Amino acid sequence: MIISASRRTDIPSYYSEWFFHRLKEGYVFVRNPFRPRQVSKVSLSPEVVDGIVFWTKNPAPMLSRLEELEEYHYYFQFTLTPYGPEIEKNLPSKNEIIIPSFQRLSQEIGREKVVWRYDPIFFNEVYTLDCHCRCFEVLAAKLARYTERCTVSFIDFYKNTKRSAKEQEMREVTAGEQTELLERFAEIARQHHIHIDTCAEVRDFSSLGIMPAHCIDKERLERIGQFRLDIGKDKNQRNACGCVESIDIGAYNTCKNGCLYCYANYDNARVEHNFAKHNPHSPLLFGEMTESDCVREREVKSFADRQMRLFE
């Protein structure tokens, strides 16, 4: 079993104390986002957890506690873009906090365990094609020693993101602009020995040497854990998504980053309400169990074949 922590919220940034409590207790409760009274109890035992994938824009709160992850195989999907506080409203300084945190994290755990995400890409009057290329080159120079790979994607305007996009006149990137941008990104990345891939993009960029990403990545975890994983594609994701199966332990409307392009928050008032109900000692990310909740222990198992194979 692979744990995703989390596509739905930034656990390292806002809920790391809760997460480490859950590891200590050995399980977590996850509400079904579509049937909130249904709660899954998910084991976090190292015996069944083959890997943990963290998704974050700021892992600084976790950096002093990484030794508590020593029983687990894991890596970070670390989003770092050039957007300012008008777009990513609650993030700390990129130069003073986030970039140094990226570098320190990589130094602590290894560059193969920190995947840089430059996404989602959109255009407006400020963030033009040329602006993205300049910013990508600056960031690539700062991160080249600290990561192997950069995953990019272009913005998708969901119902909730369309409302936010109007505030900053954000627009989609045309097919021609996508090709030109990625052609320039690919050249910059080559100069810095960084591989680029794309997240859930339906267009084929293989002619540029850019292949589809696997953000929940079987091969990366196999390399980190020195085992084989007998696990398939996640059927609950979009067709263009290359991720393998995982269990997400986050919750929607709980991320405080305040990014205008976010698909996981649709109500800022709800985010504040849910965050106020967070208890780091609760098995739930926010709120408490009630008598009407129905708890089901989710059947989980390890998919790892840990027997070493010679000459492979």
N, C-alpha and C positions, 0 to 999 in steps of 0.2 A: 504494500500500500504506500502511495505517495501522498503526503500532506501538502496542500497548497495554502500558504499563509501570507497573503490571501489576495485573490483577484478582487475581492469585494471591499477591502479596506486596508489601510496601511498599519498592519500589526506591529512591525518593528518600531515605527515612529510613535504610536499612541497607546499600544496595548502590550508592550514587551513584558512588563511586570506580570500581567495576567498570563501571558503565554508561558513564562517560566514557571509560574504556579501550576499551570496545567501539565507541564512536563513532569513536575515533581509528583503531582497527584496521579499521573498516568492515564488520564482520559480528558475528553472535552465534550460538552454538550453543544450541538449545532441545531438551531431551529431551521425547519424547512421554510425557505423564503416565500413559498406560495401557499403553504398550509402551516401557519405559525404555531399551531397547537401541537404539531408533530415535531418531536425532538429526537435527534439521533445521539446516542452515546457512542463516541468514537475512541477507541483505544489509541493511546500515544506511546505504547510500549515499544522500546527499541527492537523487540523481537518481531514486530509486525510492520513497523515503519521502515520502509526501504529508503526513504529520503524525504526531506522537507525542502520546498521551494518557497523562499521568502520574496515578497514583492514590496518594494519600498521606494520612497523618495528621500528618506533620511533615517539611516539605521543608527544614528548616534546614541540613542538610549540603550542599544543592545551591546555596544562595543566593549563595555567593561565586564560583560557576562558571557562572552563567547565560550568560555571553558565549560559552561553548563550544557553545551551542545555536543560535548566530546563523544557521547554514545551514539550520535546520529550522523548520517551523511546528509549534507545539505549544500545549497548554494543560493545566491541572491540574484534576483532580477531587480536591478537598480536603475530607476528612471532618472535621468539627468538631462534636462533640456535647457535652452537659452531663455525660456520665457520668464518674464518678470512678475512682480506681485500683482499686476493688473490681470494676469492670467492664472497664476498659481498663488492664490491670495495669502496663504498662511505658512508658506515655506520659509525657513530661515535663510540667511545669506548663502548664496551658492559659493562664493569665494571664501568666506570665513568658516562655514560649517559643512556644507554638503560635499564640496570637492575634497576637502581634507578628510572627511569621513569615508568617502569612497577609497581614497588612497590608504588610509589606515586599515580599513576593513580588508583590503586586498593584501596588505602586508601581514595581517594577522592570520588569514585563512588561505591565501593563495589566489593568484589572478584567475585561475580556472574556475573559481567559485564565485566570481563577481561578473555578471553579464550586464554590460551597459545597455540601457534602453534609451533611444532617442525617439520618443513617441508620446503622443500622436503629432504628426506634422500637419500644420495648417498654414494658410497664408492670410495676411491682412496687410494694411499699409505699412506696418512696422516690420513684421516677420515675412519678408519677401524671399524669393529664391536666393538672391545674393546674400541676404542677411543670414539665412540658414547655413549657407556654405561657409561663410566667415566664422560663424559661431561653432559649426561642427569642427572646423579646423582647429580652433582654439581649444575646444574640449578634447579633441583627439590627442593633441599635443600634451595636455595635462594628464590624460588617462592611459596613454599608450603603454606605460610600464605596469599598469595595474589591472588590465583586462585583456582577454583574448578576442572578444567578440562584441559587436554592437548590433542590436536588433532595432529596426526602424519600422514604423507603420504610418499610414496616412489616416487622418481623422475620419471617423464615421459619425454622421450626425443622427443620433438617436433622438427620440422625442424630447427628452430632458436637455440634451446638449444643444438642440436647436434654439431653445429659449436663451440659454446662456451665450451662445455664439453671437447673437445680435448685439450684445453689449460691446463687443470688441470687433465687430464686423469680420468675424472669422469666416473663411470660405474654404471649400474643398480644393484640392490640388488636381488640376486636369491631368489626363493621361500623358500628354506631351510634357508637362511640367514635372510629373513624376519621373519620367525617363531622364530628363535633363538633370534633375536634382540628384538622382541616384548615380548617374554617370559621374558627376562631380564628387559625390560622397565616396564612391568606390575608389577613385584616384587618391583622394586624401587618406582614406583608410589604408590603402596599400603602402603609402609612404610611411605610415605609422605601424605597419604590421598588425592591423586589426581586421578581422573578418567581419563582413556585413551580411546579415540576413533580414528577411522581412516577416512580420507577424501578421498572419491571416489576411494576406493580400491575394486577390484572385488573379492579378496580372503576373505574367511570367517575366522575371528580370534576369534569367539565367544567362542571357547574352552579355550581361554586365558582370558576370561572375557572382551574382547575388542570388542565393537560393532561399526557399521558404524556411522559416525558423521552427524550432520545436521548443517552445518556452518551458513547458514541463517536459524535460528532455531525458529520455531513456538513456541515450548514449553518454550524456554528461554524468548522470548518476552512476552508470556502470563504470565509467573511468574513475570517478571519485571513490566509489565503494569497492572497486576491484571484484565485481561480481557480474553475473548476467541477470537481466530482468525479463521475465516472460510476461509482458504486459502489452496491451493493445492501445489503439487510438481512443481518445476520449470522445465518445459518441454524443455527449451532451454539449459539445462546443460547435462552433460554426464549421461548415464543410472545409473551408480554407485553413482552419486551425490545425497545426501539426502536433499538438500536445497529446501525450499519452494520458491514461486515466489517472485521476487524482481525486482526493476528497478535500473540498474547501471548507475551512473552519471559520471563515469570516462571516460578516453580516453587512447587508446593504444599509445605506444611510447611517454610517458610523464613522466615515473618514473625515478628519478635520482639515485636510490639506486645502480644501476649498477651490480646487481646480475647475475652471469654467468648462473644460472639455470632458469632465468626469461622467462616465456612464453609470457608476455605482451609487451615486447620490442623486436623488430627484427632488429633495425637499430640505432646504437648509435648516428650517425650524425643526424638522424631524431629526436631523443630525444632532443638533444641540440637545434635543430631548433625550435621544438615545445615549449620547455621550454622558449626560448627567446621571443616567441609570447604570453606568458602568461600575462594576465592583471587581477589583483585581483578584478577589478570592472566590468569585462565583464561577461555577463550571460553564456558565453562559458568557458570551462576550459582553452582553449588556442585559440588565434586568435580572429577575429571579424566576425560579420555577413557581408555577401555580398548580392548584388542584386539578384544573382542567387540562393540563399538559399531559400528553401521552409520550412516554419515553420508550424508545426501542433501541436495543443494543445492536449496532450495525455489525454485520458479519464482515470481518476484515482478515486478511492474511498477508504474509510476505510473498512477493513474487520473485524473490532473489534466489538464484542458484549460486551458492557461495563456494562451490567446489572449484578449485583452480584447475584450469586446463593448460597443459603444456603445449608450447608451440602455437598458441593462439594469441 
